[in-house]
Amino acid sequence: MLRSEGYDTIHTLDLPERNATADAQISRLSIEQNRVVISKDSDFYDSFLSKKEPYKFIYLTVGNCSNGTLLSIFKNNLGLISRCAELVFISKNHK
């Protein structure tokens, strides 16, 4: 969904190990490429608080919901999320 909105994104499914990619590897990629990690995983939250890794982090606390519901919540709030995160997303359309 973010990609279709013009944001430069990488999904775990785009990575060689797909959804089996280790959190540490995702954090490293985030730091190397100045990318924001978006996750419902509390391990990333804990890592961000203790180690300040990944580079930037958006922690989703929407509970257990379907992917469709999650995408809808995200899409409906994308402008607010971008503003609150101080434009942490880099739009391909605004480089």
C-alpha positions, 0 to 999 in steps of 0.5 A: 500500500505504501509503495502504491502511494509513492513511498520507497518501501521494502517489505520483508517479503522482498528480502531473500529470507522473506518473513523469516528474516531475523530482526537484527538483519532488518534493524541493520538494513534500516540503519544502513539505508535510513529506513523506518521499520513498521511493526506490531512486534514488541521485540522491535519496540524493546530494541528501539527503547534499549538500543535505539535500533532500528533507525526509526520505528513505528510501533503499531498497537492495533491489536489482532486484526486482519491485514485488510483492516490494518491496511485500511487503518494505515491508509486512513491515517497516513497523512497524520502518521507522516506528519507525526513522524516528522516526514520519516517516509521519503516519497519518491515523488518528493526527492 
